[in-house]
């Protein structure tokens, strides 16, 4: 697929900010695999537009290539790739599991933790290999200061989705809470290995290295 032609064909819909029309257009004309192939092309405009498109139509098959773009030399491509990964992670379950995950995330944003845990548990029961459901439940459990349970969910999310930088960072937070600084540093560095642009994780690494008398 010609990268320049792809960008030119979707630009009017991007400029119109018509997400519904863009989604329909992408589904009619390209497969996720075709769009994913553009992520490695030398045209940075095509890479960032492809990443943006995959946020709408991408699936599990796109995740490894998107994860590589987290280290893209173009900053906007990094941002689009991260957004696409989160979007795909949230729809990697069955339809019912995806719906429960979305409801749980809304409850979490409202700090209704019991509601959030209930929906995340339903999502996991419906789809036991749903990495993001474990990650979101880990966040809820961390906010409830249930750190051991949070760690179990982070580890499960990582087992299912090894490139999940959010779960690696969450695991690091738990180790740091328990004073296991070496383990926390290792988790944070793994998160940054996947996504070097996590500013809060970078700060945590710098702080831990000072405490451990490590060179920055």
Secondary structure, 3 states (H helix, E strand, C coil): CCHHHHHHHHHHHHHHCCHHHHHHHHHHHCCHHHHHHHHHCCCHHHHHHHHHHHHHHCCHHHHHHHHHHHHCCCHHHHHHHHHHHHHHHCCCCCHHHHHHHHHHHHHHHCCCHHHHHHHHHHHHHHCCCCHHHHHHHHHHHHHCCCHHHHHHHHHHHHHHCCCCHHHHHHHHHHHHHCCCHHHHHHHHHHHHHHCCCCHHHHHHHHHHHHHCCCCC
